[in-house]
Amino acid sequence: MRSFLTFAILCALVTAAEGQDRHDWQSLAQLRAGDRIRLSLKTGPVEGAFRSWTPQEVTAGMVTARREDVRKIERYREGGWGRGKQAALGAAIGFGGGLELLVMRHFADRAGVELRFERAPDGGNVVRAFCRNV
């Protein structure tokens, strides 16, 4: 259970690391003309193709918005994995790892082998197998 929680936290951190700092206006330099974006303005949302930006304003479609009027800028990604798919993948990997340990313990019990799960000095996990006296 502990390793599953660790894995789930790591998946969440990776997802968060992929995002850009939404307060960094300089990150607009990564956009190319024609990228589909959505501007969340104080007056409401605007969708369109990115055209240009300056330190004072950004232009999308036919709208030019001043920096102080922009709350958020989102770029539409084509394809790719959304958060839901990433979470489902993380859950499937965690489930697979837990199932593997369960099956391993089941067959070890049937074979008369004792399994011990221990922490390694470097922080990893170690599975030790001991034959029981018959």
N, C-alpha and C positions, 0 to 999 in steps of 0.2 A: 504494500500500500504506500509505503514511504517513497519508493522509487517511482511509482506512478505519479504521485503529487509533484515530485521533483521534475519529472518529464513534462507534466502539464504546465508547470510554472515556466520552464524553459521555452516551451512552445509559445506561451503568451509573450515572453520577452522578445523572442525572435519576431513575432508579428508586430509588436510595438516598435522594434528597431527598424523595420522596413519603412515605416511612415516618416515623412519629413516633418521638421519643426514648422508648425503652421504659422508661427509668428515671425519667421525668417523671410522677409520680403525678397532677399537675394536668391532664394531657392527658385524664384520665377525664371532665373537664367537657364534652368534645366528644361523648361518648356520649349517646344518648337512651334513655329507658326503652323497653324492647322490642327494642333492638338485640341481635342474636345475638352472643355472645362466648364465648370459651374461656379459662378461668383455668387456668394451669399452677401448681399448688400443690406444696408440698413433699411432700404426701401423694398426689399424682396429679392428673390433669386433671379439670376440671369444665366441662361445657358447659351453657349456658342463656341465658335472656333477661336482659339487664342491667336491674337495678331501681334501684339507687342506689349512692352512694359517699360516704364521709366521708374526712377526712384519715387516719383510722385503719383503715378497712375498706371492702370492696366487696361488693355483693350481686348475685348472678347466680342466677336461678331460685330455688330454695329454700335456697341455700348462701350464708352470709355468711363471708367470709374476712378475716382480719386482714392488714394491709399486709405485715408481716414474713414471712407465710406464702406470699405471692404471688411467684412467680418471673417470670411473664410473663402479659400479657393480650393476647389477639388478638381483633380484631373481624372477623366474616365480612362480606365485601363481596359484594353480589349483582352478578352480571355483571362488567363491567369487564375489564381486561386483566391477566393474570398476567405474571410475569417471563418465562415461556417465549414468550408471544406477543410481548412487547416485544422480546425478543432476536431472534426470527424476523423481526420488522419491521425492526429495525436491520440485520440481515444482508441482507435483501432490498434495502434502500435502498443499502447499501454495494455489493452485487453489481451493482445497476442502474447506479450511478455508474461503477464499474469497466468494465462492459460498454459504457457510453456512450463512454468514452475509447478503448476498444479498437476499436469500430466507427468512431469519428471518425478514428483514426490509419489504419485500413485504407483508408477511402475517400480520405483525404488522400494516401496513398502512391499509390493508383491514379490520382489526378488530378495528381500531380506537385507536391504542396504539402508543404512541410516544416513540421511542428508543433514548437513549443518550449514546454515547460511551465516557467513561472517563478514565483517568489514575488513577490507585490506588496509594496510598502513597508508597507501596512497589515496585512500578515499573510495576505491572501487568495492565491488562485492566479490566474495569468493564462496563457491559451493564445494564443500568437502564431503566425500563419500566414505563411509566406514562400514565394513562388513560386520554384521552382527554374529555373535557366537551361535552356532546352530546346535 
